[in-house]
Amino acid sequence: MSARVTRDWVTRIAPRTIIECGAHRGEDTAWMSDVAGDAGSVHAFEADPRNTPPADLLLRSNVHWTAAAVSDQEGEADLVLSQAAPDRVGAWTESSALREPREHLALYPGVTFGGTARVHTITIDSYCRRERVESVDLLWADVQGAEDLMLEGAQETLQRTSWLALEMSQHEVYAGQKRRSEIATWL
């Protein structure tokens, strides 16, 4: 789905409470914040410590940014860091993951990985209990092969979620990830 179609769809459903898993540097967080409006909220999670949002995004009263990987348990984990991409100056931080790359290396041959960062892990359920998020209009996730882990840690919240949007693949892009068909069956 193209970025424009995605934005149009989200605007049409007019979510007020949004959970964004895998916020990168806040590009999608910003327009979701606009859609949610002053009365709404965007709860954004980003695992890669190199990905920090612009200060003006953090100043928005409806944006709640958490530097953590969403998973099936609270604690810490090693995040496998993506490093470089073809024709890219600086680090490629879009593909860091809780799991080792597998078919990612063949599907995106110029993207490299190297090193890890120890990151905090959080479950959506524990976060929602702690922050008193009672219902979710849209749970949006781009978690680089950890969809099953994120969903396991969101069992209670999913019962109170209107829309779920996941970026998934039919390939084992990351070692041990569940494929789109497996996630669809599980849901």
C-alpha positions in Angstrom: 0.0 0.0 0.0 1.4 3.4 -0.9 2.1 6.0 1.7 -0.6 8.3 0.2 -3.2 5.5 0.2 -2.2 4.6 3.8 -2.6 8.2 5.0 -5.9 8.6 3.2 -7.2 5.4 4.8 -6.1 6.5 8.3 -7.6 9.9 7.8 -11.0 8.3 6.8 -11.2 6.1 9.9 -10.3 9.2 12.0 -8.6 7.5 14.9 -8.3 9.4 18.2 -6.1 7.0 20.1 -3.2 5.5 18.1 -0.4 3.2 19.1 2.5 3.3 16.7 5.1 0.5 17.0 8.3 1.1 15.1 8.1 4.9 14.9 11.6 5.4 13.4 12.2 9.1 13.5 8.6 10.2 13.9 7.7 10.9 10.2 4.4 8.9 10.5 4.0 10.0 14.1 3.7 13.6 13.0 0.9 13.1 10.5 -0.9 10.7 12.8 -0.7 13.3 15.5 -2.4 15.7 13.1 -5.1 13.1 12.4 -5.7 12.4 16.1 -6.0 16.1 16.9 -5.6 17.8 20.2 -8.2 15.6 21.9 -6.5 12.5 20.7 -3.1 10.8 21.4 -0.4 8.9 19.6 1.7 6.5 21.7 4.8 5.9 19.7 7.5 3.2 20.3 10.9 3.1 18.8 13.6 0.5 19.6 16.7 1.8 17.7 18.5 4.3 20.0 19.9 6.1 16.9 16.3 7.1 15.9 15.3 10.2 17.7 12.3 12.3 16.7 12.6 16.1 16.1 12.2 18.1 19.3 9.1 19.9 18.0 7.3 16.5 17.7 8.1 15.7 21.3 6.6 19.1 22.3 3.2 18.1 20.9 0.8 17.5 23.7 -0.8 14.5 22.0 2.5 12.6 21.3 3.8 10.1 23.9 7.2 8.8 22.7 8.8 5.7 24.3 12.3 4.5 23.5 11.7 0.7 23.7 11.1 -2.3 21.6 7.6 -3.7 21.8 7.7 -7.4 22.6 6.0 -10.2 24.5 7.7 -9.4 27.8 9.1 -6.5 29.8 12.9 -6.4 30.2 15.8 -6.0 27.9 16.9 -7.5 24.6 19.6 -7.2 22.0 18.6 -5.2 19.0 20.4 -6.2 15.8 21.5 -2.9 14.2 21.1 -2.3 10.5 24.1 -0.2 9.3 24.2 0.8 5.6 22.2 0.9 2.4 23.1 1.6 -1.2 23.4 5.2 -2.2 22.8 6.3 1.4 25.1 8.6 3.4 25.1 7.8 7.1 23.6 4.8 9.0 20.6 2.9 7.7 18.4 2.7 10.8 15.2 1.4 9.2 15.8 -2.3 9.5 17.1 -2.9 13.0 15.4 -5.8 14.6 15.0 -8.1 17.7 15.8 -11.0 15.3 18.8 -11.7 13.1 18.3 -10.9 9.4 17.5 -13.8 7.2 16.0 -13.2 3.7 16.5 -9.5 4.3 20.0 -9.9 3.1 18.8 -11.3 -0.3 15.7 -9.1 -0.6 17.6 -5.9 0.2 21.2 -6.8 -0.8 22.7 -3.4 -0.1 21.5 -3.2 3.5 24.0 -4.5 6.0 23.9 -5.3 9.7 26.5 -5.1 12.3 26.5 -4.9 16.1 23.8 -4.8 18.6 22.4 -2.4 21.1 20.9 -3.5 24.5 17.3 -2.0 24.5 14.4 -1.9 26.9 11.4 -4.1 25.9 7.9 -3.4 26.8 4.5 -5.0 26.2 1.6 -3.0 24.8 -0.6 -4.4 27.5 1.6 -3.3 30.4 2.0 0.1 28.8 -1.7 0.6 28.3 -2.4 -0.5 31.9 0.2 1.9 33.3 -0.8 4.8 31.1 -4.6 4.1 31.4 -5.1 3.7 27.7 -8.6 2.2 27.8 -9.3 1.7 24.1 -7.3 2.0 20.9 -8.7 3.2 17.6 -5.6 2.2 15.5 -2.7 -0.1 16.4 -0.1 0.5 13.7 3.0 -1.7 13.7 6.2 -1.9 11.6 8.4 -4.0 13.9 10.8 -5.8 11.5 9.8 -9.4 12.0 8.7 -9.2 15.6 4.9 -9.0 14.8 4.2 -12.2 16.8 6.0 -10.9 19.8 4.2 -7.6 19.7 0.8 -9.3 19.3 1.6 -11.7 22.2 2.2 -8.7 24.4 -1.0 -7.0 23.3 -3.6 -9.7 24.0 -5.7 -7.5 26.3 -5.3 -4.4 24.2 -6.3 -6.1 21.0 -9.7 -6.8 22.6 -10.2 -3.1 22.8 -8.7 -2.1 19.4 -10.8 -1.1 16.5 -8.2 -1.3 13.7 -4.9 -3.2 13.4 -2.4 -2.4 10.6 0.7 -4.5 10.4 3.6 -4.4 7.9 4.3 -8.1 7.3 5.9 -10.4 4.7 5.4 -13.8 3.2 9.2 -14.2 3.5 11.3 -15.0 6.5 12.9 -11.6 6.4 14.2 -12.1 9.9 15.1 -15.4 11.5 12.1 -17.0 13.2 9.6 -14.4 12.2 6.0 -15.5 11.5 4.9 -15.1 7.9 1.8 -13.0 6.9 -0.3 -16.2 6.5 0.7 -17.5 9.9 -0.1 -14.1 11.6 -3.5 -14.0 9.7 -4.4 -17.5 10.9 -3.3 -16.6 14.5 -5.5 -13.4 14.4 
